[in-house]
Amino acid sequence: MADLLRAVSVFMEHTGEIVVNEVNFVRKCIATDTSQYDLWGKLVCTNFKISFITDDPMPLQKFHYKNLLLGEHDVPLTCIEQIVTVNDTKRKQKVLGPNQKLKFNPTELIIYCKDFRIVRFRFDEAGPESAKKVCLAIAHYSQPTDLQLLFAFEYVGEIYHNPAKKVNGVDPGGGGGSGGGISSASGLQTPLFETYSDWDREIKRTGASEWRVCSVNEGYMISTCLPEYFVVPSSLADQDLKLYSHSFIGRRMPLWSWNHPNGSALVRMAHIKDVLQQRRIDQRICNAITRSHPLRSDIYKSDLDKCLPNIQEIQAAHVKLKQLCVNEPFEETEEKWLSSLENTRWLEYIRSFLKHSAELVYMMECKHVSVVLQEEEGRDLSCLAASLVQVMLDPYFRTIVGFQSLIQKEWVMAGYQFLDRCNHLKRSDKESPLFLMFLDCVWQLLEQYPAAFEFSEMYLTILYDSARISLFGTFLFNCPHQRVKESTEFAISKNIQLGDEKGLRFPCVWDWSLQFTSRDRLLFHNPLYIGKSAPCVQNGAVKTFKRSKKNYSSTLRGVPPALKNGIISEQEFLPRRNSLILKLKPDLLQQTESQSNNMEQYFRDWFAKPVDLHGVILPHISGTQIKLWKLCYFRWVPEAQINHGGFIAAFHKVSLLADEVDMLNRNLRQCKSNSPLQGNCSELDQGRMYFRANGLNDTSGAPDFLSSSFPFSPVGNLCRRSILGTPLSKFLSGAKIWLSTETLANED
């Protein structure tokens, strides 16, 4: 343990992380039916995370993957959902809030996490007062009263005062301030869309010749919830934008998102609050968008507030899903569990977003019309819908750098309220997991078209986890202006000289080297991905990859005609017990009957053709094809784990094959160049895959630490189920208290 403590001390010295409280002789519970596998160590609370430091070996599992910022037993403070203290002797339990008193000495501490983990500690051998103090410290620091109390501010303050101190030897950057981009896992630059040039390059990339970058909001003079630079129709003058901005909710003027090669544009727009001027301004905006289309095509408006679930419904579904995955999986019959899953409505809402986005794709791709996404404030549902449409239409956004630029453009810079929606301060009634739902929707597409995406589902899961780490400025604020305002105030209070910088520069999540080694970052790459220039050899001839119609159609055999393209009509909608085919809201489709028929025909024609991996992809949305994202939601559930199996077994085998193909290609290049094989060892050491073949015809088996939870290790993060996979009764009579604190006795 001494070595671990020294390592932690060095890490803290270089990050500004400070120990707030700690307690020795703590037991971390692994299974509740036995203490055989429990770990002994020290529980530490810092201003960044809670850490459990132990020398005890991990039971039943070898674990190689790690996060450079977080130890195996660490939990970031912003990932904590609920803190429960228990006293066995007095039979008391209490949910701890900030600045609360604890009148009994806790014998047990239970941490409910936002990533569905439950972590449990016992204080049987620890000093009672020390145990109480560390519990109160965790409650206090995990629920800060002010944004500037989050660790990211402490970290950047340390960096600005001591430039030599860096996380993992890397300078912060990208979360704010100047700079065009951040080098990501793929080595390419991820544009941050903080500058005029980033937006200009995106206009040119998409061929949006009739659109221009607008700088009317420089210094956030017009709207504090818009970026300083955004794209508008060329025919709209800055003076008009200033005039019209007052009529929009939040002064959120129409924002261009993307342009189709046929000229159709995707635009986001808040509602016009000025009733008297509504018709005139709306007509003016629509005329400008129409003039930006080469064919002067009509505009299709989609009112997302009327045709998609709202943020409160999504939050309620998420709470039910969390309760199901944490409290009751596999303890009842499978039939009842599936019914409970259906009743959460989580998968129904996933289907709703995918279905509506596919309809918008039809309008742009087939009807050649520009689409305007309307929402009350234009910074919630429109983030999700606009992003999904672009993932389906543009293969660039299915690469790692493209996907990261999409999140920067449509979420971070467009003013998605990460602070409130993620509830980093634990006091927002606006919490809603829209970003998680977006990642889930993308995972559904990745599951259906694995060769079309450069990134893996592990990348998506790690990205979701990174939104819960309070170091990165990317997911910390409600809008770019808030970052500038709060960080400037913080800089003044700490006597930090900013110079020409617009606020402090926080670390950017896209700089993955802050969290992972170059080896571990290879897990982000999908071995099944077929890049634009990747050919395949068939019968001695080099051909571009294309899935055959025969093989593709075979996946649709036995599926009713109305479900082959994901369109469910009322006549053919035949729900069965425990079916995950859910009836959607009747107002989801507001087209005429002829439009509906044309749309259905478009989907039928598209699904009848071979898939173009570098073209449009459309989702299957029938009940059997919308699945639960098990890696994300079940990674801490031992009953759900498959040793040497699950998706990771296939990932491992495909990685070995992909690496062997790379080795063959390198050998062929060596033969053609007539250079000795040893002459280029550095090339041989390089690889795209985390799992690599040792040599040609390598048939090595899967490493013994693999399970379906990889790269996450559930064993060290259990608290109520047996690690042997045996369903157990609840460890407390109040075990269903997740987010239901009113049912828990808050006794003093």
QUIBEL-V93047 format. One record per run of one state. SS is the DSSP state (alpha for helix, beta for strand, coil for the rest). FROM is the first residue (numbers start at 1). LEN is the number of residues. If there is no record, write none. Layout:
# QUIBEL-V93047
SS & FROM & LEN
SS & FROM & LEN
This chain:
# QUIBEL-V93047
coil & 1 & 1
alpha & 2 & 12
coil & 14 & 5
beta & 19 & 10
coil & 29 & 10
beta & 39 & 8
coil & 47 & 2
beta & 49 & 6
coil & 55 & 20
beta & 75 & 2
alpha & 77 & 3
beta & 80 & 8
coil & 88 & 4
beta & 92 & 4
coil & 96 & 12
beta & 108 & 6
coil & 114 & 4
beta & 118 & 5
coil & 123 & 5
alpha & 128 & 14
coil & 142 & 5
alpha & 147 & 3
coil & 150 & 1
alpha & 151 & 11
coil & 162 & 5
beta & 167 & 1
coil & 168 & 2
beta & 170 & 1
coil & 171 & 3
beta & 174 & 1
coil & 175 & 6
beta & 181 & 3
coil & 184 & 5
beta & 189 & 3
coil & 192 & 4
alpha & 196 & 11
coil & 207 & 4
beta & 211 & 4
coil & 215 & 3
alpha & 218 & 3
coil & 221 & 9
beta & 230 & 4
coil & 234 & 4
alpha & 238 & 8
coil & 246 & 2
beta & 248 & 1
alpha & 249 & 3
coil & 252 & 3
beta & 255 & 5
coil & 260 & 5
beta & 265 & 6
coil & 271 & 1
beta & 272 & 1
coil & 273 & 2
alpha & 275 & 17
coil & 292 & 7
beta & 299 & 5
alpha & 304 & 4
coil & 308 & 3
alpha & 311 & 17
coil & 328 & 6
alpha & 334 & 11
coil & 345 & 1
alpha & 346 & 20
coil & 366 & 4
beta & 370 & 6
coil & 376 & 5
alpha & 381 & 13
coil & 394 & 1
alpha & 395 & 4
coil & 399 & 1
alpha & 400 & 13
coil & 413 & 5
alpha & 418 & 4
coil & 422 & 12
alpha & 434 & 15
coil & 449 & 1
alpha & 450 & 3
coil & 453 & 2
beta & 455 & 1
coil & 456 & 1
alpha & 457 & 10
coil & 467 & 5
beta & 472 & 1
alpha & 473 & 3
coil & 476 & 4
alpha & 480 & 14
coil & 494 & 13
beta & 507 & 1
coil & 508 & 4
alpha & 512 & 3
coil & 515 & 3
alpha & 518 & 7
beta & 525 & 1
coil & 526 & 9
beta & 535 & 4
coil & 539 & 2
beta & 541 & 4
coil & 545 & 4
alpha & 549 & 6
coil & 555 & 6
alpha & 561 & 4
coil & 565 & 28
alpha & 593 & 16
coil & 609 & 14
alpha & 623 & 3
coil & 626 & 4
alpha & 630 & 4
coil & 634 & 4
alpha & 638 & 3
coil & 641 & 2
beta & 643 & 1
coil & 644 & 3
alpha & 647 & 27
coil & 674 & 3
alpha & 677 & 9
coil & 686 & 21
beta & 707 & 1
coil & 708 & 7
alpha & 715 & 3
coil & 718 & 23
alpha & 741 & 3
coil & 744 & 5
